[in-house]
């Protein structure tokens, strides 16, 4: 059964990658914005590098704890390459982990959303990772393994894209717009920000899907309140659905 679950983890990556920017785990007594969230709101994020590790527990249903390097350095390539899944499994005493990165933000700011609490910090391979969320893996997330397959996850976030700066968008056959929140160097280890405007020519877009660069005349606020619908392309770049409230 463990082997079957491991083979299904790739299918859940779409949701896990997007849960990465969820607010840190909230406790009932924590009714204030965390210092980390305040710092993020005032820190330029566009093209900033980060990495994640996601230890998975099976007891009580598969659950991923999301730890990333945001606010604690840029996940140096040498250190990230040296960090192995075995290292992470031993640290967290779990049987399964997902290594998610490196990734680069495409939004300009991440704004505080609701009451938050700083998560646990751990040292791995000379890098500091902070716990950002816990994600229950549903059957939908495990089954929907294909790129360009929307998945709804639990998340509350506000991403700001400044006026006059490019956004990179997917348009689905039903007219839904998905805005890129991060690009990945997982499939293509050399993918760079400057390649994003013309990325559509490289993507294996399904029939009816389009990719484009759009420059907003006004600041774009991409808001997820409790739920977010997300999608990944075939290079594991991550997008969030633009809703009428955005």
C-alpha positions, -999 to 999 in steps of 0.1 A, spaced: 0 0 0 29 23 8 42 19 -28 8 27 -42 6 59 -20 41 69 -30 33 66 -67 2 88 -61 21 116 -44 31 130 -78 -6 133 -85 -10 154 -53 19 177 -60 -4 202 -78 -22 209 -45 9 207 -23 29 231 -43 1 257 -41 -4 251 -4 31 264 1 21 300 4 -8 294 28 -7 314 60 11 296 88 -9 272 110 -34 291 130 -43 284 166 -74 297 183 -54 318 207 -34 335 180 -53 366 170 -25 387 157 -6 390 124 28 372 127 61 391 123 69 369 93 37 379 76 43 416 82 78 412 68 65 395 37 41 423 31 70 448 29 95 426 10 97 425 -28 89 389 -38 91 389 -76 117 364 -88 127 355 -53 138 319 -49 126 295 -23 124 257 -17 100 234 2 100 200 18 67 182 26 69 154 51 38 131 47 21 113 75 -4 85 68 -21 80 102 -55 95 103 -54 101 65 -25 114 44 -14 148 56 14 169 43 32 195 65 46 223 43 79 238 53 97 264 32 127 287 32 107 320 27 123 347 48 154 326 56 176 328 25 173 319 -11 178 281 -9 213 280 -23 216 255 -52 245 236 -37 227 231 -4 194 221 -21 211 196 -43 229 180 -14 197 177 7 181 142 0 147 128 7 163 104 31 177 133 51 142 148 54 126 115 62 150 109 90 145 145 104 107 142 106 106 104 112 82 98 83 82 73 54 74 97 26 84 132 17 80 155 -13 109 178 -24 93 208 -40 118 233 -56 135 253 -64 107 278 -71 105 315 -78 77 339 -70 60 359 -97 39 382 -75 53 414 -60 40 411 -25 23 385 -2 0 404 21 -12 392 56 -45 374 55 -62 368 88 -47 358 122 -15 339 118 11 323 140 48 316 132 54 279 126 81 256 138 115 262 123 138 233 115 174 231 101 179 209 71 212 207 52 224 241 64 191 258 55 162 270 77 127 258 68 96 272 86 63 253 88 36 272 68 7 248 66 -8 214 71 -26 200 41 -50 170 42 -48 151 9 -82 143 -6 -90 117 -32 -96 145 -56 -61 158 -52 -45 124 -55 -65 114 -86 -62 147 -105 -26 141 -115 -25 156 -149 -12 191 -157 -39 217 -165 -63 200 -141 -78 225 -117 -79 215 -80 -95 233 -51 -75 235 -19 -79 251 15 -60 284 16 -63 320 26 -38 343 8 -35 377 -9 -10 381 -36 -3 416 -50 8 421 -86 19 457 -92 4 479 -119 26 481 -150 44 448 -143 38 416 -163 16 388 -152 16 354 -169 -18 338 -174 -35 306 -186 -69 308 -201 -90 276 -199 -116 266 -224 -144 278 -201 -129 313 -200 -114 309 -165 -82 329 -160 -53 315 -139 -25 338 -129 10 324 -124 22 327 -88 55 308 -91 77 292 -117 97 261 -111 131 247 -119 120 212 -113 113 199 -149 136 225 -165 164 234 -141 174 264 -163 140 281 -167 144 318 -160 121 348 -154 130 364 -187 117 333 -206 82 336 -191 67 360 -217 73 335 -245 67 304 -224 35 295 -243 55 282 -273 71 256 -250 41 244 -231 21 214 -242 -12 232 -239 -44 211 -242 -70 220 -268 -87 253 -259 -60 265 -234 -40 296 -241 -10 312 -224 -3 350 -225 15 378 -209 -8 405 -195 3 438 -180 -23 452 -156 -30 489 -157 -41 488 -121 -26 468 -92 -40 432 -93 -49 416 -60 -52 378 -63 -73 368 -32 -81 334 -18 -104 333 12 -106 298 27 -105 282 -8 -83 286 -38 -85 269 -72 -51 261 -86 -35 245 -116 0 235 -128 13 235 -163 35 207 -177 67 224 -163 51 225 -128 47 262 -128 18 272 -105 -12 293 -112 -43 305 -91 -77 311 -105 -88 347 -109 -122 351 -93 -148 379 -96 -137 392 -62 -101 398 -74 
